[in-house]
Amino acid sequence: MILASALTYALGCFGVALVLNLIRLFTAPTVTDRILAVDTMTVNTIALLVLGGLKTGSALTYEAALLFALTGFISTVSFCKYLLRGSIIE
């Protein structure tokens, strides 16, 4: 019973953090701030997937979280490389 309420509370907190990151994405003054907001949104989405998997008991959400983490990492690295060098593929 306490685990279910703790998971619900954690899901709510990460949901609020995701909304705040979305606000930061639209109000960020520079491109690097927007990239960091997207990266933080990726981390929050991974946390929501893992917590949802704990709540439902589904193992499929862990695989989705892993794929989302790999995609988020690659996209952050490619955005940063594009900002630094002007191209992604050398």
C-alpha positions as CSV (number, residue, x, y, z in Angstrom):
1,M,0.0,0.0,0.0
2,I,2.8,2.4,0.8
3,L,4.7,1.4,-2.3
4,A,1.7,2.3,-4.5
5,S,1.3,5.7,-2.9
6,A,5.1,6.4,-3.1
7,L,5.1,5.4,-6.8
8,T,2.1,7.6,-7.5
9,Y,3.8,10.5,-5.7
10,A,7.0,9.9,-7.7
11,L,5.1,9.8,-10.9
12,G,3.5,13.1,-10.1
13,C,6.8,14.7,-9.2
14,F,8.4,13.6,-12.4
15,G,5.3,14.7,-14.4
16,V,5.6,18.2,-12.9
17,A,9.3,18.2,-13.7
18,L,8.6,17.2,-17.3
19,V,6.1,20.1,-17.6
20,L,8.6,22.5,-16.1
21,N,11.3,21.3,-18.6
22,L,8.8,21.9,-21.4
23,I,8.3,25.5,-20.2
24,R,12.1,25.9,-20.1
25,L,12.4,24.5,-23.6
26,F,10.1,27.3,-24.9
27,T,11.6,30.1,-22.8
28,A,15.3,29.3,-23.1
29,P,17.4,32.2,-24.4
30,T,20.0,30.1,-26.2
31,V,20.2,26.9,-28.2
32,T,22.4,25.2,-25.7
33,D,19.8,25.8,-23.0
34,R,17.2,24.2,-25.2
35,I,19.5,21.2,-25.8
36,L,19.9,20.8,-22.0
37,A,16.2,21.1,-21.5
38,V,15.6,18.3,-24.1
39,D,18.2,16.1,-22.4
40,T,16.6,16.7,-19.0
41,M,13.2,15.9,-20.5
42,T,14.7,12.6,-21.8
43,V,15.9,11.7,-18.3
44,N,12.5,12.5,-16.8
45,T,10.8,10.5,-19.4
46,I,13.0,7.5,-18.7
47,A,12.2,7.9,-15.0
48,L,8.5,8.0,-15.8
49,L,8.8,4.8,-17.9
50,V,10.7,3.0,-15.2
51,L,8.2,4.1,-12.5
52,G,5.3,3.1,-14.7
53,G,6.9,-0.3,-15.2
54,L,7.3,-0.7,-11.4
55,K,3.6,0.3,-10.9
56,T,2.2,-2.0,-13.6
57,G,4.7,-4.8,-13.3
58,S,5.4,-4.8,-17.0
59,A,8.9,-5.7,-18.3
60,L,8.2,-4.1,-21.6
61,T,8.6,-0.6,-20.2
62,Y,12.1,-1.3,-19.1
63,E,13.1,-2.1,-22.7
64,A,11.4,1.0,-23.9
65,A,13.3,3.0,-21.3
66,L,16.6,1.5,-22.5
67,L,15.8,2.3,-26.1
68,F,14.8,5.8,-25.1
69,A,18.0,6.3,-23.2
70,L,20.1,5.3,-26.1
71,T,18.2,7.5,-28.5
72,G,18.4,10.4,-26.1
73,F,22.1,10.0,-25.7
74,I,22.8,9.8,-29.4
75,S,20.6,12.9,-30.1
76,T,22.3,15.0,-27.4
77,V,25.8,14.1,-28.7
78,S,24.8,14.8,-32.3
79,F,23.2,18.2,-31.4
80,C,26.3,19.2,-29.5
81,K,28.6,18.1,-32.3
82,Y,26.6,20.0,-34.8
83,L,26.8,23.2,-32.6
84,L,30.6,22.8,-32.2
85,R,31.6,21.8,-35.8
86,G,28.7,22.6,-38.0
87,S,28.3,19.1,-39.3
88,I,27.6,15.8,-37.7
89,I,29.3,13.4,-40.1
90,E,33.0,14.1,-40.8
